[in-house]
Amino acid sequence: MNTVNHADRHLFDYNMGFNDIIIRYAVMMLLGIIGGLTHQLWIMLLVVPVFIFAVTGWCPIHAVLGRNTSEQKQAH
């Protein structure tokens, strides 16, 4: 039987620092305001994933590129 060591695999670890999260919140607010003023539902729907990424502190683009701007130190 093949076992996977889940301790070595950290797919959804924090990979955004405080500044990145603040930028995500600013983008989220900007998209919400622009979408609301122009009545464009597709722009307002972009707010949802930006909000989720900001709240969780995890960005899929950072994960794919292997970037980590989080101040959290990983023990290795």
C-alpha positions in Angstrom: 0.0 0.0 0.0 1.3 3.4 -0.9 1.2 6.1 1.8 1.6 9.8 1.4 3.4 11.7 4.1 1.0 14.6 4.6 3.4 16.5 6.9 5.6 17.2 3.9 2.8 18.4 1.7 1.5 21.9 2.5 -0.7 22.9 -0.5 -2.9 25.4 1.4 -0.4 27.0 3.8 -0.4 30.7 4.1 1.6 32.2 1.3 0.5 35.9 1.5 1.9 38.5 3.8 0.0 41.3 5.4 0.7 43.8 2.6 -0.6 41.3 0.0 -3.8 40.8 2.0 -4.4 44.5 2.3 -3.9 44.9 -1.5 -6.4 42.1 -2.0 -9.0 43.9 0.2 -8.4 47.1 -1.7 -8.9 45.4 -5.1 -12.0 43.7 -3.7 -13.5 47.0 -2.6 -12.6 48.6 -5.9 -14.2 45.8 -7.9 -17.3 45.9 -5.8 -17.7 49.7 -6.2 -17.0 49.7 -9.9 -19.3 46.7 -10.5 -22.1 48.3 -8.4 -21.9 51.7 -10.1 -21.8 50.2 -13.6 -24.3 47.4 -12.8 -22.0 44.8 -14.2 -22.7 41.5 -12.4 -19.5 39.8 -13.8 -17.3 42.4 -12.2 -19.1 42.0 -8.8 -18.7 38.2 -9.1 -14.9 38.7 -9.2 -15.2 40.0 -5.6 -16.0 36.5 -4.2 -12.7 34.8 -5.1 -10.6 37.9 -4.2 -12.4 37.9 -0.8 -11.8 34.2 -0.2 -8.1 34.5 -1.0 -7.7 37.6 1.2 -9.5 35.9 4.2 -7.6 32.6 3.9 -4.2 34.2 3.2 -3.6 31.8 0.4 -3.2 32.6 -3.3 -3.2 30.0 -6.0 -1.0 32.1 -8.2 1.6 32.3 -5.4 1.3 28.5 -4.8 1.9 27.7 -8.5 4.9 30.0 -8.7 6.3 28.8 -5.4 6.2 32.3 -3.9 5.7 32.9 -0.2 5.5 36.5 1.1 4.1 35.4 4.5 6.0 36.4 7.6 5.2 33.0 9.1 8.4 31.0 9.4 8.2 27.3 8.4 10.1 24.9 10.6 12.2 22.6 8.5 
